[in-house]
Amino acid sequence: MKSYIVIGLGRFGQTLAQQLCALGAEVLAVDKRSDLVQQVADEVTHAVVGDAQDKEVLRALGVRNFDCAAIAIGSNLAASVLTVMNLKELGVPYIICKAHDETHRRVLEKLGVDRVIIPEQENAQRLARSLNSHNVLEYIELSPDYGILDIPAPAAWIGKTLRELNIRAKLGVNIIAVESGKKTNVAPSADYQIQPGDVMVVLGDNYSLEAVQKL
């Protein structure tokens, strides 16, 4: 089970924390406003009131033991910068941070943030799915219930044809394309034999896509 600390519980942070927890991750939600913490307390693993700009608060929360920290503080550039610096000093292995514009993004990237998100460009639900899937290269939400994901071909599929795998009948998803190196085979035939290194572009409902991710 992956573990996340989500710092900042505005609309984006709350949605991200809730979605990660719904996908089976362990989530610690943190904000200095007690009312926001209370709003998510029943929907995440743990929720605490704390100021992430205080390094000792983060140390006490054991942030170095989490797989990832997501900073969703908002438009306060100084607060997000200080929080990033604290998390890096405490040894958090992977840091994601919300930015409110391109200038904010550039500052965060210079600090070595692993992934910078501008909410207008990437929503929290899509981010949660991509974070919680160790083998998903990209997830595109088509609707609240359906999406497309790019996933490396599972080892059990290598050397078999799409006809042999019968993926649609067994898993309820459609292989709409196969990326092999720099080539993309759109609507591959049933006789296509999956090769090592192939990336499968899969269309389906979220429940079926989650099953594919576990292969």
Backbone torsions as a table, in degrees:
resi	resn	phi	psi	omega
1	MET	NA	128.5	177.5
2	LYS	-77.4	152.9	-179.3
3	SER	-126.1	138.9	-176.3
4	TYR	-134.4	146.5	167.2
5	ILE	-115.4	123.8	179.9
6	VAL	-108.2	120.0	-175.4
7	ILE	-110.4	119.4	-176.5
8	GLY	101.7	112.6	-171.8
9	LEU	-116.7	44.7	167.5
10	GLY	-72.3	-165.1	-176.1
11	ARG	-58.6	-46.3	-178.6
12	PHE	-65.6	-47.6	-178.8
13	GLY	-63.2	-41.8	178.4
14	GLN	-62.1	-46.7	-178.9
15	THR	-62.7	-42.6	179.4
16	LEU	-61.8	-47.0	-179.7
17	ALA	-61.9	-44.9	-179.2
18	GLN	-64.2	-43.1	-178.3
19	GLN	-67.5	-41.9	178.6
20	LEU	-60.9	-43.2	179.8
21	CYS	-66.0	-39.9	178.9
22	ALA	-63.6	-27.0	179.2
23	LEU	-86.6	4.8	173.8
24	GLY	98.5	7.5	179.9
25	ALA	-86.4	159.7	171.5
26	GLU	-87.5	126.6	-173.7
27	VAL	-130.0	126.5	170.0
28	LEU	-106.4	118.6	-179.8
29	ALA	-102.5	133.1	-174.4
30	VAL	-132.5	135.4	172.2
31	ASP	-156.7	152.9	179.3
32	LYS	-82.1	-7.9	176.4
33	ARG	-97.5	119.2	-176.4
34	SER	-65.6	-31.2	-179.1
35	ASP	-66.4	-37.0	178.3
36	LEU	-70.9	-36.8	177.4
37	VAL	-62.7	-41.9	-179.9
38	GLN	-63.8	-32.1	-178.3
39	GLN	-64.4	-28.2	-177.5
40	VAL	-110.7	-1.7	-172.0
41	ALA	-55.1	-36.2	-176.8
42	ASP	-87.0	-2.2	-174.3
43	GLU	-117.4	3.5	177.4
44	VAL	-131.3	171.5	-178.3
45	THR	-66.3	-48.7	177.6
46	HIS	-143.1	147.3	176.2
47	ALA	-139.3	127.6	-176.5
48	VAL	-134.9	153.2	174.2
49	VAL	-89.2	127.5	-179.8
50	GLY	-172.3	153.5	179.2
51	ASP	-99.9	110.2	-176.4
52	ALA	-70.4	-10.2	175.7
53	GLN	-76.6	-11.0	177.3
54	ASP	-96.6	110.0	-175.7
55	LYS	-60.2	-33.3	-178.5
56	GLU	-69.5	-30.8	174.9
57	VAL	-64.1	-45.5	179.5
58	LEU	-65.1	-39.1	178.6
59	ARG	-61.5	-43.1	-179.5
60	ALA	-64.7	-28.7	178.8
61	LEU	-79.3	-7.7	178.5
62	GLY	70.0	41.1	-173.6
63	VAL	-61.5	-27.3	-178.1
64	ARG	-66.7	-15.0	-179.6
65	ASN	-87.4	-4.3	-179.8
66	PHE	-91.7	149.4	178.6
67	ASP	-69.7	-31.1	-173.1
68	CYS	-155.1	144.4	172.0
69	ALA	-116.6	131.5	177.5
70	ALA	-115.4	119.7	-178.3
71	ILE	-100.8	116.3	-178.2
72	ALA	-124.2	46.4	-173.5
73	ILE	-70.1	-31.3	177.7
74	GLY	113.0	-140.6	-171.5
75	SER	-85.2	0.6	-179.2
76	ASN	-81.9	93.8	-176.5
77	LEU	-61.3	-45.1	-177.6
78	ALA	-61.7	-40.8	-179.1
79	ALA	-66.4	-41.8	-179.4
80	SER	-68.8	-37.4	178.7
81	VAL	-63.7	-47.0	-179.4
82	LEU	-63.9	-39.1	179.3
83	THR	-65.3	-42.2	176.7
84	VAL	-59.0	-46.8	-179.1
85	MET	-61.0	-41.6	178.5
86	ASN	-62.4	-45.3	-178.2
87	LEU	-64.5	-39.7	178.8
88	LYS	-65.5	-42.9	179.6
89	GLU	-64.1	-29.2	-178.8
90	LEU	-88.8	-0.8	171.8
91	GLY	86.0	25.0	175.8
92	VAL	-67.1	127.5	-171.6
93	PRO	-71.8	-27.5	-176.0
94	TYR	-145.5	126.9	-175.7
95	ILE	-124.7	130.4	174.4
96	ILE	-116.1	141.8	-179.1
97	CYS	-140.6	137.3	175.8
98	LYS	-78.6	135.8	175.3
99	ALA	-120.7	150.3	-179.0
100	HIS	-98.2	-11.6	175.5
101	ASP	-162.0	179.8	-175.6
102	GLU	-66.9	-33.4	177.5
103	THR	-63.3	-45.5	177.2
104	HIS	-59.4	-42.5	179.6
105	ARG	-58.9	-47.0	-177.2
106	ARG	-62.6	-39.4	178.3
107	VAL	-62.5	-45.7	-178.5
108	LEU	-64.9	-39.3	179.0
109	GLU	-65.1	-35.9	177.2
110	LYS	-65.8	-27.4	178.2
111	LEU	-80.0	-6.2	178.1
112	GLY	89.7	19.6	175.5
113	VAL	-62.1	134.4	-174.3
114	ASP	-70.7	-33.6	-179.4
115	ARG	-150.1	127.4	179.5
116	VAL	-110.5	131.2	-176.6
117	ILE	-116.6	128.7	168.2
118	ILE	-104.7	111.6	-171.2
119	PRO	-52.7	-32.4	179.0
120	GLU	-65.0	-18.6	-177.8
121	GLN	-103.6	-21.2	-178.5
122	GLU	-148.1	120.9	-177.0
123	ASN	-83.6	164.3	-172.9
124	ALA	-67.2	-35.0	-179.4
125	GLN	-65.0	-43.6	179.1
126	ARG	-64.4	-41.9	179.2
127	LEU	-61.5	-43.0	-179.2
128	ALA	-60.2	-43.8	-179.3
129	ARG	-64.9	-42.5	-178.4
130	SER	-69.0	-35.8	179.7
131	LEU	-68.2	-39.2	-172.5
132	ASN	-86.6	5.2	-179.7
133	SER	-117.8	106.0	-173.8
134	HIS	-65.3	-22.4	-174.3
135	ASN	-114.2	7.4	-179.5
136	VAL	-89.8	125.4	-179.4
137	LEU	-84.2	-33.5	177.8
138	GLU	-159.3	144.5	174.7
139	TYR	-128.4	129.1	178.6
140	ILE	-118.6	119.8	179.6
141	GLU	-82.5	122.2	177.3
142	LEU	-92.6	-32.7	178.2
143	SER	-160.0	174.7	178.3
144	PRO	-58.4	-21.5	-175.1
145	ASP	-111.8	-14.3	-174.8
146	TYR	-128.8	152.1	178.4
147	GLY	-160.1	177.2	175.7
148	ILE	-124.7	133.8	175.5
149	LEU	-130.0	148.9	173.6
150	ASP	-102.1	126.3	-176.1
151	ILE	-140.9	136.5	175.5
152	PRO	-58.8	140.8	-179.5
153	ALA	-58.0	124.6	177.9
154	PRO	-59.0	149.9	-177.1
155	ALA	-56.1	-35.5	-177.7
156	ALA	-69.2	-15.5	-179.6
157	TRP	-90.3	-19.9	-174.1
158	ILE	-61.1	131.8	178.1
159	GLY	86.4	-4.5	-180.0
160	LYS	-106.0	154.9	177.4
161	THR	-88.2	162.1	177.0
162	LEU	-62.9	-31.8	177.8
163	ARG	-64.3	-44.1	-179.9
164	GLU	-64.5	-38.9	-177.5
165	LEU	-73.4	-31.6	178.0
166	ASN	50.9	49.6	-170.2
167	ILE	-62.4	-40.6	-177.3
168	ARG	-62.7	-42.8	-178.5
169	ALA	-71.1	-37.8	-174.8
170	LYS	-83.0	-34.7	-173.1
171	LEU	-117.4	-12.0	178.2
172	GLY	75.9	23.1	178.4
173	VAL	-126.3	163.7	178.1
174	ASN	-116.9	135.5	172.3
175	ILE	-87.0	106.4	-175.0
176	ILE	-93.3	-14.3	176.7
177	ALA	-165.8	159.5	174.1
178	VAL	-130.1	125.7	177.0
179	GLU	-98.3	120.3	-179.0
180	SER	-125.3	102.8	-173.7
181	GLY	65.5	-126.6	179.8
182	LYS	-93.6	1.1	-178.2
183	LYS	-101.8	144.1	176.6
184	THR	-120.7	122.2	179.1
185	ASN	-98.6	100.0	-178.6
186	VAL	-81.1	135.7	-178.4
187	ALA	51.8	61.1	-178.2
188	PRO	-61.3	148.3	-179.6
189	SER	-73.2	163.6	-179.8
190	ALA	-64.1	-20.7	-178.8
191	ASP	-90.2	2.7	179.2
192	TYR	-65.3	128.6	179.1
193	GLN	-98.0	124.1	-175.4
194	ILE	-72.5	133.3	-175.5
195	GLN	-109.9	156.2	174.1
196	PRO	-57.4	135.3	-179.8
197	GLY	91.2	-7.8	178.4
198	ASP	-66.1	144.3	173.7
199	VAL	-112.5	124.4	-177.7
200	MET	-92.6	130.3	176.0
201	VAL	-100.5	111.7	-166.8
202	VAL	-115.6	132.8	178.3
203	LEU	-113.2	134.3	177.3
204	GLY	178.5	179.8	175.2
205	ASP	-76.9	161.3	-172.9
206	ASN	-61.1	-36.5	180.0
207	TYR	-63.1	-44.8	-179.5
208	SER	-69.5	-37.4	178.8
209	LEU	-64.3	-36.7	177.7
210	GLU	-64.4	-35.2	177.6
211	ALA	-65.5	-38.8	179.0
212	VAL	-64.3	-39.1	-178.2
213	GLN	-62.9	-23.5	-176.4
214	LYS	-87.6	-3.8	-178.2
215	LEU	-69.4	NA	NA
